[in-house]
Amino acid sequence: MFPIRATILNTSQPTPWYRQFWPWFIIALPATAVIASLYTVYIAVLNQPTMVEDNYYQQGLSINERIKQDQQASYLMLQANLSFSEQTRQVNVYLSGNHKPLKNLILTITGVGDQKLDRSYKLKAVNNQLFSTELDELPEGRFHISLEPSHREWRLLAETRLPRQQSLTLLSNTDIKPVSRPDTDEGMLTPINE
């Protein structure tokens, strides 16, 4: 006779899905995307942009006022030389032109792209042409600088990098002439439009 072979059946249980590699690998891909998107939302809420203007309509209405200020500064032939002193921690402004005697001037330093860097100083008259005030620590970077009297009849403008060692000349927006810039072939400096 033929010997009878006994077949042994595999009675061991298969491992459950949660103990296998591939299901967790497939779940991990979308889970990573969800975690990354939540982190992106967290960063966006924490670092809200400051360049967006809330009151754009009011700013649009004030354009004519700024043009009048620039024209008045040009008509009065105003020019200011601004110097920052790190040692004495002062800013001095020498104002030339046909201006009325003034008690003070307002110097506004506006950070390009970051409102957190904005500063405003009230300069007191030393004499009819020299104005001065003490400084707190100046930020570093690129800035728009505006100088105007408290009655805001005129304004003078400049754009610069701070800190700087040399004096800076502020002109009316209508007096700013195109100058060639060494960092670009055609780059012409245009009047500052706010």
Steps between C-alpha positions, in 0.01 A plus 500: 500500500580857461607686802256767606645837517368728756476854386561746764277800479637835590292596798695814594305827487609773254645810665244777542518798260617743764815293553601510136721760333309592184173626649692738728715618211188583294337678797819697573505676160171694534555543876829678427323734257232582760760574768702719260188697400404558865853624571479733197172644633666549840792690340262714292294599804809572708670716230223703342619724214536870579513627142125476444323831560164485671400854412587513129209733416622767744853465364368551148332822609820633656702477175397852393604633840845341461538646151420847640757448777766405243415798277513738797843368604623545143350853482676595826825343365537293814779253554618327816826333594446227755775344710485222757760487775555166671740650759274782622181304415352799321349583165567847360318662209625809321207651308560749219251689285228762536315359796327677787660477844407164648504370856528134406502248216372143478745241369339171398709193425294230328632148456464369146276196532487487880289735712667374817808704405312831466617789718389860543699778665413858593800723428526826696640818347850598612478801270300584186692246290627234741275241666603221733375218723630201689476155344411164630679214327461521123392185320698361209372462146343698217275792595290785363567824687253788514545844657211741547386778733228431755242689287591269206519781246793337315715188514846385397588140415791261460567128490808353662659211686557537873728529683698745291804714571457780242231766505188440294332760276121519507317660206141560401353215296480728194874580529625141503691452177573164338850378576669189372548220748808279484312182590289499180559587137200725451390542865389859536397645834148636470308724739359320799132422457311419815 
